[in-house]
Amino acid sequence: MNVQLITKIFCLVTPDFVTVSQAVIFLFQRIGKALQPAK
């Protein structure tokens, strides 16, 4: 997926940059947990 497109969507949904950063970090954390093998 296009990073610029995702960033533009995030900016449209929430113009607050801090909220966007938190959302991106949360998303990466969810992906990281999903990639980890189930214990």
C-alpha positions as CSV (number, residue, x, y, z in Angstrom):
1,M,0.0,0.0,0.0
2,N,1.0,3.6,-0.6
3,V,2.4,5.2,2.5
4,Q,1.6,8.7,1.3
5,L,-2.0,7.6,0.7
6,I,-2.3,6.1,4.2
7,T,-0.8,9.3,5.7
8,K,-3.3,11.5,3.7
9,I,-6.2,9.3,5.0
10,F,-4.9,9.6,8.6
11,C,-4.6,13.4,8.2
12,L,-8.2,13.6,6.8
13,V,-9.6,11.5,9.6
14,T,-7.6,13.1,12.4
15,P,-5.6,16.3,11.7
16,D,-4.0,16.0,15.1
17,F,-0.4,14.8,14.4
18,V,0.0,13.4,17.9
19,T,-3.1,11.3,17.5
20,V,-1.9,10.1,14.2
21,S,1.4,9.1,15.6
22,Q,-0.3,7.2,18.5
23,A,-2.5,5.4,16.0
24,V,0.4,4.4,13.8
25,I,2.4,3.1,16.8
26,F,-0.7,1.2,18.0
27,L,-1.1,-0.3,14.5
28,F,2.5,-1.4,14.4
29,Q,2.2,-3.0,17.9
30,R,-0.9,-4.9,16.8
31,I,0.9,-6.1,13.7
32,G,3.9,-7.1,15.8
33,K,1.7,-9.2,18.1
34,A,0.0,-10.8,15.1
35,L,3.4,-11.8,13.6
36,Q,4.6,-13.3,16.9
37,P,3.9,-17.0,17.2
38,A,1.2,-17.9,19.7
39,K,2.6,-19.0,23.1
